[in-house]
Amino acid sequence: MVMEGKPYHEPTLREALKDVSLVFVNTNGLVIGEKAEIYWGIRLYELAREFRVKRFVYAGLECASKLGNFNANYRTSILDGKGKVVDYISRQPTAPTGWSILTSCPYVEGLSEFLRPLPDPSDPETMIFAAPLGNGKCPLIHLEDYGLYARWLFDNPTRSNGLELHVGTEDIAWKDLAAVFTAVTGTGAVYRDFTLDESFQLGMWPNPEALLGVTGSPDDSSCMTIRKNYSGFWNTWKDDLTKRDYQLLDEILPTRVKSVKEWMEKIGYRGNYASVLKDRRDAARK
């Protein structure tokens, strides 16, 4: 059943939770901001308890600030908001409402959108994978497998109750990403590392000083600029603050895509643009 309504509206949520036994929650901090994401993540858990939901699965992200010992270089609301909700849920009892957390990372499908390579202006036959990543490795997750991990959490309540599962396809350095692209496509590619400031001059963000998550109030001082958000975001991966247990992921999902190379071969990847996120598709229609 599909129910029409506002996802951040308690009367709507109360109606939606009637006679529901399984709940999967994925809030959009890019739109609503860190403050609202923390509130609604916690409130949705509370409502699940009130409505006697049997299983509650929360789509989490890493709390970059906490992993970075609260160094301001890692502060990014687009990760930290969900990370703080993860901290809250992980301290709750596993009965009567069992809970699991599915902690993710950037989508590998982003290589067709905001992470895609661009032709080298001085050599159009060569593609450039550019990122302010240094020698760090960025984890990427195949969305289809992400869904299968979520299904596993619901299908295996005895094992998954109280589990925070950190998922990914592979942690990959961008120089290796360029090499894999060449191996799969036959097209030359290179990795170009650059500074964070240079990354904001590429045109992806027309105004890096704009605030993210200002749907509540454009004057909300708790909102961070695009520049600050994505600086912390990239620093988190650049300094390898996160870890995944790929042996466990192989055990849980033996059929998973196990590398970016395998994903490229699976979809016939050529570096072309393809819309992944719904908000970008909606914006393109306007």
C-alpha positions as CSV (number, residue, x, y, z in Angstrom):
1,M,0.0,0.0,0.0
2,V,1.2,3.5,-0.9
3,M,0.0,6.3,1.4
4,E,0.1,9.9,0.3
5,G,1.3,12.3,3.0
6,K,4.1,14.4,4.4
7,P,6.9,12.3,5.8
8,Y,7.8,14.8,8.5
9,H,4.3,15.3,9.9
10,E,3.3,13.4,13.0
11,P,-0.4,13.0,12.3
12,T,0.6,11.4,8.9
13,L,3.1,9.2,10.6
14,R,0.6,8.0,13.2
15,E,-1.8,7.1,10.5
16,A,0.9,5.3,8.5
17,L,2.1,3.2,11.5
18,K,-1.3,1.7,12.3
19,D,-1.2,-2.1,12.1
20,V,2.4,-2.0,10.9
21,S,5.0,-4.6,12.2
22,L,8.1,-3.6,10.2
23,V,9.5,-0.1,9.7
24,F,12.4,1.1,7.6
25,V,13.4,4.7,8.2
26,N,15.6,6.8,5.8
27,T,15.4,10.6,6.4
28,N,16.8,13.2,4.0
29,G,19.2,15.5,5.9
30,L,20.2,17.3,2.8
31,V,16.7,18.7,2.6
32,I,15.6,19.0,6.2
33,G,18.9,19.7,7.9
34,E,20.8,18.1,10.8
35,K,18.6,19.4,13.6
36,A,15.3,18.1,12.0
37,E,17.0,14.9,11.0
38,I,18.0,14.2,14.6
39,Y,14.5,15.0,15.8
40,W,12.7,12.9,13.3
41,G,15.0,10.0,13.5
42,I,14.5,9.8,17.3
43,R,10.7,10.6,17.1
44,L,10.1,7.9,14.5
45,Y,11.8,5.3,16.8
46,E,9.6,6.6,19.7
47,L,6.5,6.2,17.5
48,A,7.5,2.7,16.5
49,R,7.7,1.8,20.2
50,E,4.3,3.4,20.9
51,F,2.7,1.5,18.0
52,R,4.3,-1.8,19.1
53,V,6.3,-2.2,15.9
54,K,8.1,-5.5,15.9
55,R,11.2,-4.6,13.9
56,F,12.7,-1.1,13.3
57,V,15.5,-0.6,10.8
58,Y,17.2,2.8,10.6
59,A,19.3,3.9,7.6
60,G,22.3,5.4,9.3
61,L,25.5,7.1,8.3
62,E,28.8,7.5,10.1
63,C,29.1,10.2,12.7
64,A,32.2,11.8,11.2
65,S,32.7,14.3,14.0
66,K,32.8,11.6,16.6
67,L,35.2,9.4,14.5
68,G,37.4,12.4,14.1
69,N,37.5,13.2,17.8
70,F,35.3,16.2,17.1
71,N,38.0,18.0,15.1
72,A,36.2,20.7,13.0
73,N,37.9,19.4,9.8
74,Y,35.4,16.4,9.9
75,R,32.3,18.3,10.8
76,T,29.6,17.5,8.3
77,S,25.9,17.7,9.1
78,I,25.0,15.4,6.2
79,L,26.8,12.5,8.0
80,D,26.6,13.7,11.6
81,G,22.8,14.0,11.9
82,K,22.2,10.4,11.1
83,G,25.2,9.4,13.1
84,K,23.8,11.0,16.2
85,V,20.5,9.1,15.7
86,V,22.5,5.9,15.4
87,D,24.1,6.6,18.8
88,Y,20.6,7.1,20.3
89,I,19.1,4.0,18.8
90,S,22.1,1.8,19.7
91,R,21.5,2.5,23.3
92,Q,17.8,1.3,23.3
93,P,16.7,-2.1,24.4
94,T,16.2,-4.8,21.7
95,A,12.7,-5.7,23.0
96,P,9.8,-5.2,22.7
97,T,10.7,-3.4,19.4
98,G,13.8,-5.0,17.9
99,W,16.1,-2.6,16.1
100,S,18.9,-2.8,13.5
101,I,21.0,-0.1,11.9
102,L,22.1,-0.1,8.2
103,T,25.1,2.3,8.1
104,S,25.9,3.2,4.5
105,C,28.4,5.2,2.5
106,P,28.4,7.0,-0.9
107,Y,26.5,5.1,-3.6
108,V,28.7,3.6,-6.3
109,E,26.0,4.8,-8.7
110,G,27.2,8.3,-8.0
111,L,30.0,7.5,-10.5
112,S,27.3,8.3,-13.1
113,E,26.3,11.5,-11.4
114,F,28.2,13.8,-9.0
115,L,31.3,11.5,-8.9
116,R,31.5,10.9,-12.7
117,P,34.7,11.5,-14.7
118,L,35.1,14.4,-17.1
119,P,37.2,14.6,-20.2
120,D,40.7,16.1,-19.8
121,P,40.5,19.6,-21.5
122,S,44.1,19.1,-22.8
123,D,43.4,15.5,-24.0
124,P,39.7,14.8,-24.6
125,E,40.4,11.0,-25.1
126,T,41.4,10.8,-21.4
127,M,38.9,10.9,-18.6
128,I,39.7,12.5,-15.2
129,F,38.4,11.2,-11.9
130,A,38.8,14.2,-9.7
131,A,38.3,14.4,-5.9
132,P,40.0,16.0,-2.9
133,L,40.8,12.6,-1.6
134,G,44.6,12.5,-1.5
135,N,45.7,8.8,-1.0
136,G,42.6,7.9,1.0
137,K,40.1,5.2,0.1
138,C,36.4,6.1,-0.2
139,P,33.9,3.3,0.4
140,L,31.2,2.9,-2.2
141,I,28.0,0.8,-2.0
142,H,25.9,-0.7,-4.9
143,L,22.3,0.4,-4.3
144,E,20.9,-3.0,-5.3
145,D,23.0,-4.7,-2.6
146,Y,22.0,-2.0,-0.1
147,G,18.4,-3.1,-0.5
148,L,19.3,-6.8,-0.1
149,Y,21.2,-6.0,3.1
150,A,18.1,-4.2,4.4
151,R,16.0,-7.3,3.5
152,W,18.5,-9.5,5.3
153,L,18.1,-7.5,8.5
154,F,14.3,-8.0,8.4
155,D,14.5,-11.7,7.4
156,N,17.1,-12.6,10.2
157,P,15.8,-10.9,13.3
158,T,17.6,-13.2,15.7
159,R,21.0,-12.4,14.3
160,S,20.3,-8.8,13.3
161,N,18.5,-7.5,16.4
162,G,20.8,-4.9,18.0
163,L,23.2,-5.0,15.1
164,E,24.7,-2.0,13.4
165,L,25.7,-3.3,9.9
166,H,28.3,-1.1,8.1
167,V,27.8,-1.9,4.4
168,G,30.0,-1.2,1.3
169,T,31.0,-2.7,-2.0
170,E,34.7,-1.7,-1.8
171,D,36.9,0.9,-0.2
172,I,38.8,2.3,-3.2
173,A,41.5,4.9,-3.8
174,W,40.7,7.2,-6.8
175,K,43.9,6.3,-8.6
176,D,42.7,2.7,-8.5
177,L,39.3,3.8,-9.7
178,A,40.9,5.4,-12.7
179,A,42.9,2.2,-13.4
180,V,39.8,0.0,-13.1
181,F,37.9,2.3,-15.5
182,T,40.6,1.9,-18.1
183,A,40.7,-1.8,-17.6
184,V,37.0,-2.2,-18.1
185,T,36.3,0.4,-20.8
186,G,39.6,0.6,-22.7
187,T,39.4,4.4,-22.3
188,G,42.4,6.1,-20.6
189,A,41.7,7.7,-17.3
190,V,43.7,9.4,-14.5
191,Y,43.1,10.5,-11.0
192,R,43.5,14.2,-10.2
193,D,43.8,15.2,-6.6
194,F,43.0,18.8,-5.7
195,T,42.3,21.0,-2.8
196,L,38.8,21.4,-1.3
197,D,38.7,25.0,-2.5
198,E,39.5,23.8,-6.1
199,S,36.7,21.2,-5.8
200,F,34.1,24.0,-5.3
201,Q,35.2,25.8,-8.5
202,L,34.1,22.9,-10.8
203,G,30.6,24.2,-11.1
204,M,28.7,21.4,-9.4
205,W,27.6,23.8,-6.7
206,P,26.7,27.2,-8.2
207,N,26.9,28.8,-4.7
208,P,29.1,26.8,-2.2
209,E,28.1,29.3,0.5
210,A,24.5,28.4,0.3
211,L,23.0,26.6,3.4
212,L,21.9,23.0,3.2
213,G,18.8,21.9,5.0
214,V,17.0,25.2,5.2
215,T,13.5,24.0,4.5
216,G,12.6,24.8,8.1
217,S,14.0,28.3,8.2
218,P,16.4,30.1,5.9
219,D,17.8,31.9,8.9
220,D,18.6,28.8,10.9
221,S,22.1,29.2,12.2
222,S,22.4,25.4,12.9
223,C,22.6,24.8,9.1
224,M,26.0,24.5,7.5
225,T,27.1,25.8,4.1
226,I,27.7,23.5,1.2
227,R,31.4,24.3,1.4
228,K,31.7,23.3,5.1
229,N,29.5,20.2,4.7
230,Y,31.4,18.7,1.8
231,S,34.8,19.7,3.2
232,G,34.1,17.6,6.3
233,F,32.6,14.9,4.0
234,W,35.7,14.5,1.9
235,N,38.1,14.8,4.8
236,T,36.3,11.9,6.5
237,W,37.1,9.6,3.5
238,K,40.5,11.1,2.8
239,D,41.7,10.2,6.3
240,D,40.2,6.7,6.3
241,L,38.1,7.2,9.4
242,T,35.6,4.5,8.7
243,K,35.8,0.7,8.5
244,R,33.7,-2.2,7.1
245,D,33.9,-5.9,7.8
246,Y,33.9,-7.3,4.2
247,Q,34.3,-10.8,5.4
248,L,31.0,-10.4,7.3
249,L,29.4,-8.8,4.3
250,D,30.4,-11.8,2.1
251,E,28.9,-14.1,4.7
252,I,25.6,-12.2,4.8
253,L,25.3,-11.7,1.1
254,P,27.5,-14.1,-0.9
255,T,26.0,-12.8,-4.2
256,R,27.0,-9.2,-3.5
257,V,28.9,-7.1,-6.0
258,K,32.4,-7.3,-4.4
259,S,34.3,-4.6,-6.3
260,V,33.8,-1.4,-8.3
261,K,35.3,-3.2,-11.3
262,E,32.6,-5.9,-11.0
263,W,29.9,-3.2,-10.8
264,M,31.2,-1.4,-13.9
265,E,31.2,-4.7,-15.8
266,K,27.7,-5.5,-14.5
267,I,26.1,-2.3,-15.8
268,G,28.3,-1.7,-18.8
269,Y,29.7,1.5,-17.2
270,R,31.2,4.0,-19.5
271,G,31.3,7.1,-17.3
272,N,28.2,8.7,-18.9
273,Y,25.8,10.8,-16.9
274,A,22.8,9.1,-15.4
275,S,20.5,10.5,-12.7
276,V,20.5,8.6,-9.5
277,L,18.8,10.8,-6.9
278,K,15.1,11.6,-7.1
279,D,15.5,15.2,-6.2
280,R,17.9,15.7,-9.1
281,R,15.5,14.0,-11.5
282,D,12.6,16.1,-10.2
283,A,14.7,19.3,-10.7
284,A,15.6,18.3,-14.2
285,R,11.9,18.1,-15.1
286,K,11.2,21.7,-14.0
